[in-house]
Amino acid sequence: MYPDDGGADPAPVGGGMMPRFNLEGLIPLILLVIIGVASLNYFGVIEIPFLPTGNSHVQLLFIGEPSFEEKVVLDNLGYFLTYRIRDASTFGNSASEELQQYDIIILDQTRTQKSVTVSLGEAVQKYVQKGGKLMVVLNSGVYQSVGLAGATAVDAIGWKANFGDIVPAECVLGSDSVPVCEEGREKTVVGRIYRQDYDHPIMRGVEIAPPMNLTPYTLKTLEIQAAQGGKTIAYIKAENTPQSFPAIIEKKNFPLGDVIYFNYDPGMTPNIFKDTIMYMK
């Protein structure tokens, strides 16, 4: 006979081991949740910024003043695009919430004051960092408004002070130690735009614009450089001076944000401008 109190406890059913966490079994459930959320957003039941919706019209915000050629392109895209024009000075402290309503933002102050407030600059930066699509033209946004009528800060000229590192162009100092993006530093060149990135959709079907049998463009441009992380898509080769300039630069911003910089009026190349908008949408 064995004593009742000296034996080993019987092993629990199943060997006493804790059940393993089955991650693979959760993957289909996670995918179903993602698909369900995307579907609710698509049909307008809920609203999640930057996820596609069933609304066939892309919402575009133009900050500044479009050139006649830019407006023609935007109007011709009216079958799928709705755009609104606003001056940078009209944005208040709720700028961040207002920008989230748009799929694409174009900042083109070529024909207006080239400044933004601190709050608008931070709002644009957050917009891109959350996945927004931004286009910047020439020296738009290189100054910071200081709250007085028409006054701008002069101690920091360029994009970094307003937008951090999201803009793919860099405003370097010229040979005279003056920032090359400062107002009045634009150069007028006669030349053509050449494709540099042969795989990029923006330059699809375009080798040289215009072709050599046509009169070259007369463009205003800046002696900027591609910023760190910026990828040059096309360049301007001048014919009235032995110089070349970046024409279009792109920078991907983690995780989904995208910023494209035009170093000339994009309306001068309507097909490239149109393909850029189609690419960004």
C-alpha positions as CSV (number, residue, x, y, z in Angstrom):
1,M,0.0,0.0,0.0
2,Y,1.1,3.5,-0.7
3,P,0.6,6.4,1.6
4,D,-2.1,8.8,0.4
5,D,0.0,11.9,1.1
6,G,3.3,10.9,-0.4
7,G,2.7,10.4,-4.0
8,A,3.3,12.8,-6.8
9,D,0.4,14.9,-8.0
10,P,-1.2,13.7,-11.2
11,A,-0.2,15.6,-14.3
12,P,-2.8,18.0,-15.6
13,V,-4.6,17.1,-18.7
14,G,-2.7,18.2,-21.8
15,G,0.7,18.0,-20.2
16,G,0.3,21.2,-18.2
17,M,1.6,23.4,-21.0
18,M,0.1,26.8,-21.8
19,P,-1.6,26.9,-25.2
20,R,0.6,28.7,-27.8
21,F,-0.4,32.1,-29.3
22,N,-1.3,31.4,-32.9
23,L,-0.4,34.6,-34.8
24,E,-1.0,33.0,-38.2
25,G,-4.6,32.3,-37.2
26,L,-5.1,36.1,-36.5
27,I,-3.8,37.3,-39.9
28,P,-7.0,36.5,-41.8
29,L,-9.0,38.3,-39.1
30,I,-6.7,41.3,-39.3
31,L,-7.1,41.4,-43.1
32,L,-10.9,41.3,-42.7
33,V,-10.8,44.2,-40.3
34,I,-8.6,46.3,-42.7
35,I,-10.8,45.5,-45.6
36,G,-13.9,46.3,-43.6
37,V,-12.5,49.7,-42.5
38,A,-11.4,50.6,-46.0
39,S,-14.8,49.7,-47.3
40,L,-16.6,51.8,-44.7
41,N,-14.3,54.7,-45.7
42,Y,-14.8,54.2,-49.4
43,F,-18.6,54.4,-49.0
44,G,-18.5,57.4,-46.7
45,V,-19.7,55.7,-43.5
46,I,-16.5,56.8,-41.8
47,E,-13.7,59.2,-42.9
48,I,-10.0,58.3,-42.7
49,P,-7.5,60.8,-44.2
50,F,-5.7,59.8,-47.4
51,L,-7.6,56.5,-47.9
52,P,-9.5,56.4,-51.2
53,T,-13.2,57.1,-51.1
54,G,-16.0,56.4,-53.5
55,N,-16.1,60.1,-54.4
56,S,-14.8,60.2,-58.0
57,H,-13.5,63.7,-57.7
58,V,-10.0,64.4,-56.3
59,Q,-10.0,67.3,-53.9
60,L,-7.1,69.7,-54.7
61,L,-6.2,72.9,-52.8
62,F,-4.2,75.6,-54.6
63,I,-2.4,77.9,-52.1
64,G,-1.3,81.1,-53.9
65,E,-2.4,82.2,-57.4
66,P,-2.3,79.9,-60.5
67,S,-0.9,81.1,-63.7
68,F,-3.2,81.2,-66.7
69,E,-1.6,78.0,-68.1
70,E,-2.0,76.2,-64.8
71,K,-5.6,77.2,-64.5
72,V,-6.3,75.9,-68.0
73,V,-4.9,72.5,-67.0
74,L,-6.8,72.4,-63.8
75,D,-10.1,73.3,-65.6
76,N,-9.5,70.6,-68.2
77,L,-9.2,68.0,-65.4
78,G,-12.6,69.0,-64.1
79,Y,-14.0,65.6,-65.0
80,F,-12.3,64.0,-62.0
81,L,-10.9,67.0,-60.0
82,T,-12.4,69.7,-57.9
83,Y,-10.0,72.5,-56.9
84,R,-10.1,75.5,-54.6
85,I,-7.8,78.5,-54.5
86,R,-6.8,80.2,-51.3
87,D,-4.2,82.7,-50.2
88,A,-1.8,81.6,-47.5
89,S,-2.8,84.5,-45.3
90,T,-6.3,83.2,-44.9
91,F,-5.3,80.2,-42.8
92,G,-5.6,80.4,-39.0
93,N,-4.7,78.0,-36.2
94,S,-7.1,75.3,-37.6
95,A,-5.0,75.0,-40.7
96,S,-4.0,71.4,-39.9
97,E,-7.6,70.3,-39.8
98,E,-8.5,72.2,-43.0
99,L,-5.6,70.6,-45.0
100,Q,-6.7,67.1,-44.2
101,Q,-9.8,67.6,-46.4
102,Y,-7.6,67.6,-49.6
103,D,-6.0,64.8,-51.6
104,I,-3.4,67.2,-53.2
105,I,-2.0,70.6,-52.2
106,I,-0.2,72.9,-54.7
107,L,1.8,75.7,-53.1
108,D,2.5,78.2,-55.9
109,Q,3.1,81.8,-54.7
110,T,5.1,82.8,-57.8
111,R,2.7,85.7,-58.4
112,T,2.0,86.5,-54.7
113,Q,3.8,87.0,-51.4
114,K,6.1,84.1,-50.9
115,S,5.5,83.5,-47.1
116,V,3.5,81.3,-44.8
117,T,2.8,81.6,-41.1
118,V,4.4,79.3,-38.5
119,S,1.1,77.4,-38.1
120,L,0.5,76.9,-41.8
121,G,4.1,75.7,-42.3
122,E,3.7,73.2,-39.5
123,A,0.3,72.1,-40.8
124,V,1.7,71.4,-44.3
125,Q,4.6,69.5,-42.7
126,K,2.2,67.3,-40.7
127,Y,-0.1,66.9,-43.8
128,V,2.8,65.3,-45.7
129,Q,4.0,63.2,-42.8
130,K,0.6,61.7,-42.5
131,G,0.6,60.7,-46.2
132,G,-0.5,63.9,-48.0
133,K,0.6,64.9,-51.5
134,L,2.3,68.3,-52.0
135,M,3.6,70.2,-55.0
136,V,5.9,73.2,-54.5
137,V,6.6,75.7,-57.3
138,L,9.8,77.8,-57.5
139,N,10.4,79.9,-54.4
140,S,6.9,79.5,-52.8
141,G,7.0,79.4,-49.1
142,V,10.6,80.5,-48.6
143,Y,9.7,83.3,-46.1
144,Q,8.0,83.2,-42.8
145,S,5.3,85.7,-41.9
146,V,5.9,87.5,-38.6
147,G,2.4,88.7,-37.9
148,L,2.7,92.3,-39.2
149,A,1.1,93.4,-42.4
150,G,3.4,92.1,-45.2
151,A,6.3,91.6,-42.8
152,T,8.5,88.5,-43.1
153,A,11.5,87.1,-41.1
154,V,14.8,87.6,-42.9
155,D,17.0,85.5,-40.6
156,A,16.0,82.2,-42.3
157,I,15.2,82.2,-46.0
158,G,14.4,78.8,-47.6
159,W,12.1,75.9,-47.0
160,K,13.6,74.2,-43.9
161,A,12.5,76.9,-41.4
162,N,8.9,76.5,-42.5
163,F,8.5,72.9,-43.6
164,G,11.4,71.0,-42.1
165,D,13.0,68.4,-44.4
166,I,10.0,67.6,-46.6
167,V,10.8,69.8,-49.6
168,P,13.1,68.0,-52.1
169,A,14.8,71.3,-53.1
170,E,17.5,73.1,-51.2
171,C,18.0,76.8,-51.1
172,V,21.8,77.1,-51.1
173,L,23.9,80.3,-50.9
174,G,25.0,81.8,-54.2
175,S,28.5,83.0,-55.0
176,D,27.6,86.3,-53.4
177,S,26.4,84.6,-50.2
178,V,22.8,85.4,-50.9
179,P,20.2,82.6,-50.9
180,V,19.5,81.5,-54.4
181,C,15.7,81.2,-53.7
182,E,15.3,84.8,-52.5
183,E,12.7,86.9,-54.3
184,G,14.3,88.6,-57.3
185,R,16.9,85.9,-57.8
186,E,15.0,84.1,-60.5
187,K,16.9,83.5,-63.8
188,T,15.2,83.8,-67.2
189,V,16.5,81.0,-69.4
190,V,15.8,79.9,-73.0
191,G,15.9,76.1,-73.0
192,R,14.3,72.7,-73.0
193,I,13.3,70.2,-70.3
194,Y,15.1,66.8,-70.5
195,R,14.0,63.6,-68.9
196,Q,16.5,62.2,-66.3
197,D,14.5,59.5,-64.6
198,Y,13.4,57.2,-67.5
199,D,11.1,55.1,-65.4
200,H,9.1,57.9,-63.8
201,P,5.4,58.2,-64.8
202,I,5.5,62.0,-64.8
203,M,7.8,62.0,-67.8
204,R,6.1,59.1,-69.6
205,G,6.5,59.7,-73.4
206,V,8.6,62.8,-72.9
207,E,12.3,62.8,-73.9
208,I,12.7,66.5,-74.5
209,A,10.1,69.3,-74.1
210,P,9.7,70.9,-76.5
211,P,11.2,68.7,-79.3
212,M,14.2,70.2,-81.1
213,N,12.2,71.2,-84.2
214,L,10.1,73.6,-82.0
215,T,11.0,76.9,-80.4
216,P,12.5,76.4,-76.9
217,Y,10.7,77.6,-73.7
218,T,11.5,80.8,-72.0
219,L,11.4,79.9,-68.3
220,K,12.0,81.5,-65.0
221,T,14.1,79.2,-62.8
222,L,16.3,79.1,-59.7
223,E,19.8,77.9,-59.1
224,I,18.6,75.5,-56.4
225,Q,19.9,72.0,-55.7
226,A,18.2,68.7,-54.9
227,A,18.0,68.3,-51.1
228,Q,19.1,65.1,-49.3
229,G,16.7,62.4,-50.3
230,G,15.4,64.3,-53.3
231,K,15.4,62.6,-56.7
232,T,15.8,64.6,-59.9
233,I,13.2,63.5,-62.4
234,A,13.9,66.1,-65.1
235,Y,16.3,69.0,-65.7
236,I,16.4,72.3,-67.7
237,K,19.2,72.7,-70.2
238,A,19.6,76.3,-71.1
239,E,20.5,77.3,-74.7
240,N,21.2,81.0,-74.0
241,T,23.8,80.1,-71.4
242,P,26.0,77.1,-70.6
243,Q,24.0,76.0,-67.6
244,S,21.6,73.3,-66.4
245,F,19.1,73.4,-63.6
246,P,17.0,70.8,-61.8
247,A,13.5,71.0,-63.3
248,I,11.4,68.5,-61.3
249,I,12.5,66.9,-58.0
250,E,10.6,64.4,-55.9
251,K,11.0,63.3,-52.3
252,K,9.1,60.5,-50.7
253,N,8.3,61.1,-47.0
254,F,7.6,58.2,-44.7
255,P,5.3,56.5,-44.7
256,L,3.2,57.6,-47.7
257,G,3.7,61.3,-48.1
258,D,5.1,62.7,-51.4
259,V,6.4,66.1,-52.3
260,I,7.2,67.2,-55.9
261,Y,9.1,70.4,-56.6
262,F,8.8,72.3,-59.9
263,N,11.6,74.7,-60.7
264,Y,9.5,76.5,-63.3
265,D,5.8,77.2,-63.9
266,P,4.4,73.7,-64.5
267,G,1.7,75.2,-66.7
268,M,4.3,75.7,-69.3
269,T,4.4,72.0,-69.8
270,P,0.7,71.1,-69.6
271,N,1.1,67.4,-70.3
272,I,3.8,67.0,-67.6
273,F,1.7,69.0,-65.2
274,K,-1.4,66.8,-65.9
275,D,0.6,63.6,-65.5
276,T,2.0,64.9,-62.2
277,I,-1.4,65.4,-60.8
278,M,-2.6,62.0,-62.1
279,Y,0.5,60.5,-60.5
280,M,-0.1,62.2,-57.1
281,K,-3.7,61.3,-56.9
